[in-house]
Amino acid sequence: MFTGIIEAVGRIAAIERRGTDARVRLEAGVLDFADVKLGDSIAVSGVCLTVVDLVAETFAADVSGETLARTIVGEWKVGDAANLEKALLPTTRLGGHLVSGHVDGVGVVRRRDQDGRSIRFRIEAPQELAKYIAEKGSICVDGVSLTVNAVNGTVFDVNIIPHTAAQTTFGGFQAGRRVNLEVDVLARYLERLQRGERATDAKPEITREFLARHGFLK
């Protein structure tokens, strides 16, 4: 798990395609490597990746075909910047919100406007994710924990303060930029709980009790 509070901005050092998946090597920037070991999880622009190799201040991670299909990892190029966060510890301050590093979909930055000293971004989410995004709720955009300022259909607004713009990749975002989105994990579980028995694939046995319970019998 992560908090969505970025610790460093790294760079894509190499990308090696391996059939339907890939191996990515990243320069870790100022990320503290003192306690990083093989098998650890690091969120890279919101994508939870496992460290499979450590060399100096770089690390490598394997990326599955599923991750390539559901995130912007497949669009990365050598030299691109990436937000980095190590997995949280039991003693970590939870300054953002609980983030799993499991990207739900890809959004698109539609507008960038100056708002005082902050920058207001308008981002369009995929239709299937819009129902999970609520005003004043939390969302993770490219690994950054943010508060949703406004929602209009599939479009939501977030404000980026100067510190966040300087310490993450957000400072360089312009209209048209594609971003990884992870909705609040609580929203996903609440939906499944609300669905109840409809959440299972099992088909119930058709009995008089079943028909009555679902309004087919008076």
C-alpha positions, 0 to 999 in steps of 0.5 A, spaced: 500 500 500 501 507 498 499 514 500 500 518 494 505 522 497 511 522 492 518 521 495 522 523 488 521 524 481 525 518 477 527 517 469 525 512 465 532 509 463 531 503 459 525 499 456 526 492 454 520 489 450 519 481 452 514 478 448 507 481 451 510 484 457 516 488 458 522 490 463 523 497 465 529 500 468 528 507 472 533 512 475 531 513 482 533 520 483 533 522 490 529 516 492 532 513 499 535 506 497 537 505 504 532 500 505 530 498 498 531 490 497 529 485 491 522 484 492 520 490 494 514 494 491 515 501 489 509 505 485 511 508 479 506 514 477 501 510 480 503 503 478 505 498 483 511 495 481 516 489 484 523 491 484 527 485 480 534 488 480 538 494 483 544 497 480 547 503 484 541 508 484 537 505 479 532 499 479 528 494 474 521 492 474 517 487 470 511 489 467 505 484 465 501 485 459 495 486 463 499 492 466 501 495 459 494 494 457 490 498 463 496 504 464 500 508 460 506 504 462 506 502 454 507 509 452 513 511 456 519 513 453 526 513 455 527 520 459 520 520 461 519 523 468 515 518 473 513 519 480 516 514 485 513 512 492 516 506 496 511 502 499 508 505 506 510 502 513 506 501 519 509 507 522 508 511 516 504 518 516 498 517 512 498 524 509 494 522 503 489 516 502 490 509 502 493 507 495 493 500 492 498 502 486 492 498 482 491 503 476 483 502 474 484 506 468 487 512 464 484 519 464 486 525 459 488 532 461 483 536 458 485 543 461 490 547 465 488 553 468 492 558 473 488 559 479 492 564 484 498 560 485 495 553 484 494 550 477 487 547 476 487 541 472 480 538 469 481 531 467 476 526 463 475 519 466 473 513 463 465 512 463 466 506 467 470 510 473 466 516 473 461 513 478 467 512 483 469 519 483 465 524 488 466 532 490 471 532 496 473 525 495 480 522 494 483 520 487 490 518 485 492 521 479 499 518 476 501 516 483 499 523 486 493 523 492 489 529 490 482 531 493 477 532 487 474 539 487 468 538 482 465 533 478 461 534 472 459 527 468 466 524 467 470 530 468 473 532 474 477 538 477 483 538 482 488 543 484 495 543 484 499 547 489 506 550 487 509 545 492 506 539 488 507 542 481 515 542 483 516 535 487 512 531 482 511 530 474 504 535 474 508 541 473 509 539 466 502 536 464 499 540 459 492 538 455 492 532 452 496 528 457 494 521 459 494 519 466 493 513 470 487 513 475 486 509 481 479 511 484 478 510 492 478 503 494 473 504 499 468 506 493 469 500 489 468 495 495 462 499 497 459 498 490 460 490 491 457 490 498 451 494 495 450 489 489 450 483 494 448 477 491 448 480 484 456 481 485 456 473 484 456 469 477 453 464 480 446 463 478 441 462 483 436 456 483 429 458 480 424 456 486 417 459 488 421 462 494 426 466 489 421 468 484 417 471 490 423 474 493 424 478 486 417 480 485 414 475 480 409 472 484 404 475 489 
